[in-house]
Amino acid sequence: MRKLLLSACLAAAAFWINDAGAMEGKAIVTNTEKTESSRRSVEKEIDAPIIKCKSRNNRFLMINRWELGNCSGMSDYRYLHINYSGTEKKFEKVRWTADLTQEMRDALCTLPASIKDFYNLKILNVCSFTDKDNYVVSREEICLQSLPDSIGNLTKLRILDLSSNDLRELPDSIGNLKNLEELYLSKNYRFSKLPDSIGNLENLKILELNGTNLSTLPESMGNLANLKDLSFSRSVDVEGPHSYGVCRSTERIYEKKDYSPDWYRRVINESLRHWSCPTLNFDSKTGSLPLLDLSGKNLKQIPFGVYMLKGIQYKEESYGFRNVYNVPTLYATPALKELDVSNNQLTKISLLLKGLWCLEKLYVHNNPNLNHLPDFLWSMSRLKELKIDGKLIKDLPKNARVSLEDKKLENQDIIDLTFAGKNKTGMSDQDLTKKTGPYTVHL
């Protein structure tokens, strides 16, 4: 989707161009040539970088970093592409280490605070390097290394592409981008930390962290209820020559390799410890976890580390995790089969749960503020049993079979709610919860 949008934007820019001159690439120059009978216009392609390229309606802008401060009408733009290519050539007569002041260096290696004035932006792309796999940035490079706090003012952003830069972390203000749907941070090889505020991106659907160097993941990511595509890999193999990865994934979550078993286990146990839950003891030879009981822990969300319990496999001394002869399969994490998060304070169920492809039973009853069951649950092929409050029966699919465990209801009111979630009495969710439940649901 990102490539399609960017291609469309580039095509629009090429059609409506009205200012050109220095981003690396080809430029089209029109010359007038005189023939024997007339004059004719001849287009010639030349090697020339482009400084600025914008559409006539001021919706799309491609610009080099050093020209960014010369923009006008910033609030008009919807699509902005900032390129660092050619910056070294721009300053080739000035020695980076000798003549550029610290103030100049800091100014060039981040975006100006005035980026906040592009407050109608929907797509922002910042590119420092292209086609440089595993490129290690030297101290002489002029590239994007940090973002200003004012990036948080771009509250209409839907796509933020910061791939192929030299970022180490993001500012806390990134959590203000409540409309952000896609965030790309791949190939920032020294990127090591996500802020806790990442959990505020309630509409985030895609998060790419391939080629980064994360030490852990923030617990707040468990708040990302709409996140369906999360991928990451370590930029440098610092743990040894092994290859690790997820053996199977229904969503494209944790499908990348190169993090060690100890890394996954540490993230899981740090997550459980954050919510004062018992930690797990891992056995590399055990491929499944029959039950994880987190009931009555006052949880406001399912701990983020739980989503990693999906049977992550690896094989020592190999570069694959299937069909390798004479090498036993080992498990970085087991695959969870039964999850009990009843008697807590959950408000929603994250789409990340869909990645638990082995999950067979889920218990979510007695969470007073959980008022909805998401539809993705019914596409989980191995999920066969739920335990829920009566108010959630309205969300069940038609093929669900419902049974009531406790027949002794308050005031002897027997409420028939077993037919595809039909609340025929018209009771409120609150009253319904008091008089019915928990229900066992068979899918």
PAVEXLUM-993376 format. One record per residue (C-alpha): x, y, z. Coordinates in steps of 0.1 Angstrom, whole numbers, padded with zeros to 4 digits, always signed. Layout:
<pts>
XYZ
...
</pts>
This chain:
<pts>
+0000+0000+0000
+0028+0024+0009
+0045+0018-0025
+0013+0024-0044
+0006+0056-0026
+0042+0068-0030
+0041+0059-0067
+0009+0078-0072
+0023+0108-0054
+0055+0107-0076
+0033+0104-0107
+0013+0134-0097
+0044+0154-0090
+0058+0146-0124
+0026+0157-0141
+0022+0190-0122
+0058+0200-0118
+0065+0237-0117
+0099+0240-0100
+0129+0218-0105
+0165+0219-0099
+0185+0192-0074
+0173+0159-0058
+0195+0130-0071
+0182+0116-0103
+0173+0126-0139
+0159+0159-0150
+0141+0167-0182
+0152+0198-0200
+0133+0213-0229
+0154+0230-0256
+0142+0248-0288
+0160+0237-0320
+0157+0255-0353
+0152+0234-0384
+0152+0245-0421
+0114+0251-0421
+0105+0256-0384
+0114+0255-0348
+0108+0225-0326
+0109+0216-0289
+0133+0188-0279
+0133+0171-0245
+0166+0159-0232
+0173+0138-0201
+0203+0149-0181
+0219+0139-0149
+0210+0166-0124
+0198+0166-0089
+0164+0182-0081
+0162+0207-0053
+0124+0212-0052
+0095+0196-0070
+0060+0205-0062
+0025+0201-0077
+0007+0231-0090
-0021+0226-0064
+0005+0227-0036
-0005+0193-0023
+0027+0174-0031
+0062+0185-0023
+0096+0168-0029
+0125+0187-0014
+0161+0184-0003
+0168+0188+0034
+0188+0220+0031
+0159+0237+0012
+0133+0227+0037
+0135+0260+0056
+0126+0280+0024
+0091+0266+0021
+0060+0287+0020
+0023+0277+0023
+0032+0247+0044
-0003+0241+0056
-0014+0234+0020
+0007+0203+0015
-0007+0168+0020
+0023+0148+0008
+0059+0156+0017
+0091+0138+0007
+0123+0150+0022
+0156+0137+0007
+0191+0139+0022
+0208+0127-0010
+0233+0151-0023
+0238+0169+0010
+0275+0159+0012
+0280+0174-0023
+0263+0205-0012
+0288+0209+0016
+0318+0193-0002
+0338+0224+0001
+0333+0224+0039
+0350+0197+0060
+0323+0182+0082
+0346+0175+0112
+0365+0208+0109
+0345+0237+0097
+0308+0228+0103
+0298+0240+0138
+0280+0218+0162
+0249+0240+0157
+0250+0234+0120
+0255+0197+0125
+0225+0194+0149
+0203+0215+0125
+0210+0193+0095
+0207+0159+0113
+0172+0166+0124
+0141+0183+0109
+0134+0219+0117
+0109+0227+0144
+0089+0244+0117
+0079+0209+0105
+0048+0215+0127
+0035+0240+0102
+0028+0212+0077
-0001+0203+0100
-0023+0190+0071
+0001+0164+0060
-0012+0129+0055
+0020+0113+0042
+0056+0121+0053
+0086+0103+0039
+0122+0111+0049
+0150+0093+0031
+0187+0095+0038
+0201+0064+0021
+0188+0042-0008
+0199+0008-0019
+0225+0005+0008
+0218-0028+0026
+0235-0031+0060
+0250+0003+0055
+0270+0016+0085
+0268+0054+0088
+0301+0071+0095
+0303+0103+0116
+0309+0123+0084
+0275+0115+0070
+0248+0141+0069
+0216+0123+0075
+0185+0122+0097
+0195+0111+0132
+0167+0125+0153
+0132+0140+0152
+0121+0172+0169
+0092+0172+0194
+0072+0192+0170
+0066+0161+0149
+0038+0155+0173
+0019+0184+0158
+0013+0165+0125
-0019+0150+0139
-0034+0143+0105
-0006+0120+0094
-0016+0086+0083
+0017+0073+0069
+0051+0081+0083
+0081+0065+0065
+0114+0070+0082
+0131+0039+0067
+0168+0040+0057
+0180+0067+0081
+0202+0068+0112
+0176+0073+0140
+0183+0059+0174
+0149+0065+0190
+0117+0085+0186
+0105+0115+0207
+0076+0109+0231
+0055+0133+0211
+0051+0106+0184
+0022+0093+0206
+0002+0124+0196
-0002+0111+0160
-0036+0095+0168
-0046+0091+0131
-0013+0073+0121
-0020+0040+0104
+0015+0030+0091
+0049+0036+0106
+0081+0024+0089
+0114+0024+0107
+0133-0003+0089
+0170+0000+0082
+0177+0024+0110
+0205+0001+0121
+0212+0018+0154
+0176+0022+0164
+0173+0007+0199
+0143+0021+0217
+0106+0027+0211
+0090+0052+0235
+0061+0041+0258
+0039+0067+0240
+0039+0043+0210
+0009+0027+0227
-0011+0059+0221
-0013+0052+0184
-0047+0037+0186
-0052+0035+0148
-0018+0020+0140
-0021-0010+0117
+0014-0015+0103
+0047-0012+0122
+0079-0022+0105
+0112-0025+0125
+0133-0046+0102
+0170-0040+0105
+0169-0023+0139
+0187-0031+0171
+0159-0031+0197
+0169-0042+0232
+0133-0048+0242
+0097-0038+0234
+0076-0014+0255
+0046-0029+0273
+0024-0002+0260
+0023-0019+0226
-0003-0041+0241
-0026-0011+0237
-0024-0012+0199
-0057-0030+0194
-0057-0025+0156
-0021-0035+0149
-0021-0064+0124
+0014-0062+0108
+0044-0061+0131
+0078-0072+0118
+0113-0068+0130
+0148-0082+0128
+0181-0074+0144
+0204-0052+0123
+0236-0070+0134
+0238-0106+0147
+0254-0101+0181
+0242-0133+0196
+0260-0159+0174
+0256-0175+0140
+0221-0189+0146
+0190-0181+0127
+0157-0177+0147
+0122-0170+0135
+0085-0177+0138
+0075-0210+0123
+0040-0199+0113
+0019-0167+0115
-0017-0160+0107
-0009-0123+0107
+0024-0110+0096
+0035-0105+0132
+0070-0114+0145
+0079-0131+0112
+0114-0118+0110
+0145-0136+0122
+0178-0129+0140
+0167-0123+0176
+0179-0149+0200
+0157-0171+0222
+0169-0153+0252
+0157-0120+0237
+0122-0133+0232
+0121-0148+0267
+0133-0117+0283
+0106-0096+0265
+0079-0121+0277
+0090-0122+0313
+0096-0084+0315
+0060-0080+0302
+0046-0104+0328
+0066-0088+0356
+0053-0054+0346
+0018-0065+0355
+0029-0084+0386
+0022-0117+0370
+0043-0149+0376
+0072-0153+0350
+0076-0184+0329
+0103-0210+0329
+0113-0219+0294
+0124-0253+0281
+0139-0254+0246
+0124-0289+0240
+0089-0279+0250
+0068-0267+0220
+0035-0259+0237
+0021-0242+0269
-0011-0259+0280
-0024-0230+0301
-0015-0194+0311
-0036-0184+0340
-0036-0145+0344
-0070-0143+0361
-0076-0118+0389
-0044-0098+0382
-0061-0064+0377
-0050-0063+0341
-0060-0034+0320
-0047-0051+0289
-0033-0085+0279
+0005-0083+0287
+0023-0077+0254
+0047-0106+0259
+0017-0130+0258
+0015-0124+0220
+0050-0139+0216
+0038-0173+0229
+0033-0187+0194
+0058-0215+0191
+0089-0196+0179
+0113-0223+0166
+0150-0223+0158
+0176-0249+0150
+0211-0246+0162
+0240-0243+0138
+0215-0239+0109
+0200-0211+0088
+0165-0225+0086
+0139-0239+0109
+0123-0266+0088
+0134-0297+0069
+0169-0298+0083
+0180-0334+0088
+0195-0346+0120
+0190-0313+0138
+0164-0314+0165
+0138-0286+0166
+0142-0262+0196
+0117-0236+0208
+0125-0200+0218
+0089-0198+0231
+0062-0224+0233
+0028-0221+0216
+0000-0211+0240
-0031-0233+0239
-0053-0219+0267
-0054-0183+0280
-0074-0172+0311
-0076-0134+0315
-0109-0135+0334
-0117-0113+0365
-0096-0084+0353
-0102-0048+0339
-0098-0054+0302
-0115-0030+0278
-0107-0045+0245
-0090-0075+0228
-0061-0066+0205
-0058-0079+0170
-0023-0091+0181
-0041-0121+0197
-0047-0135+0162
-0010-0143+0160
-0015-0170+0187
-0023-0196+0160
-0024-0225+0185
-0049-0209+0209
-0078-0233+0216
-0095-0218+0247
-0099-0182+0258
-0116-0170+0290
-0125-0133+0292
-0155-0134+0316
-0159-0109+0345
-0142-0080+0328
-0168-0054+0335
-0156-0029+0309
-0151-0054+0280
-0182-0047+0259
-0173-0062+0226
-0158-0093+0210
-0138-0086+0178
-0147-0105+0146
-0112-0118+0140
-0117-0143+0168
-0140-0163+0145
-0113-0167+0119
-0089-0183+0144
-0091-0219+0132
-0080-0236+0164
-0101-0215+0188
-0129-0238+0200
-0140-0225+0234
-0147-0192+0250
-0160-0182+0284
-0178-0149+0284
-0203-0127+0302
-0239-0126+0289
-0236-0092+0274
-0211-0105+0249
-0233-0131+0234
-0246-0105+0210
-0212-0106+0192
-0211-0144+0186
-0213-0159+0152
-0244-0179+0142
-0227-0213+0145
-0217-0208+0182
-0233-0230+0208
-0238-0214+0242
-0244-0230+0276
-0249-0215+0310
-0228-0229+0338
-0248-0216+0368
-0285-0223+0365
-0293-0205+0398
-0298-0170+0385
-0308-0140+0406
-0346-0138+0412
-0349-0171+0393
-0349-0152+0360
-0340-0177+0334
-0330-0158+0302
-0328-0177+0270
-0298-0162+0251
-0286-0194+0234
-0297-0185+0199
-0270-0166+0180
-0267-0139+0206
-0303-0127+0206
-0312-0107+0237
-0349-0109+0234
-0355-0093+0268
-0340-0059+0258
-0321-0057+0291
-0291-0034+0294
-0256-0048+0293
-0251-0040+0329
-0282-0058+0341
-0276-0087+0316
-0241-0092+0331
-0255-0094+0366
-0282-0120+0357
-0263-0142+0333
-0229-0157+0332
-0204-0169+0327
-0214-0185+0295
-0193-0212+0278
-0192-0208+0241
-0183-0237+0217
-0172-0227+0182
</pts>
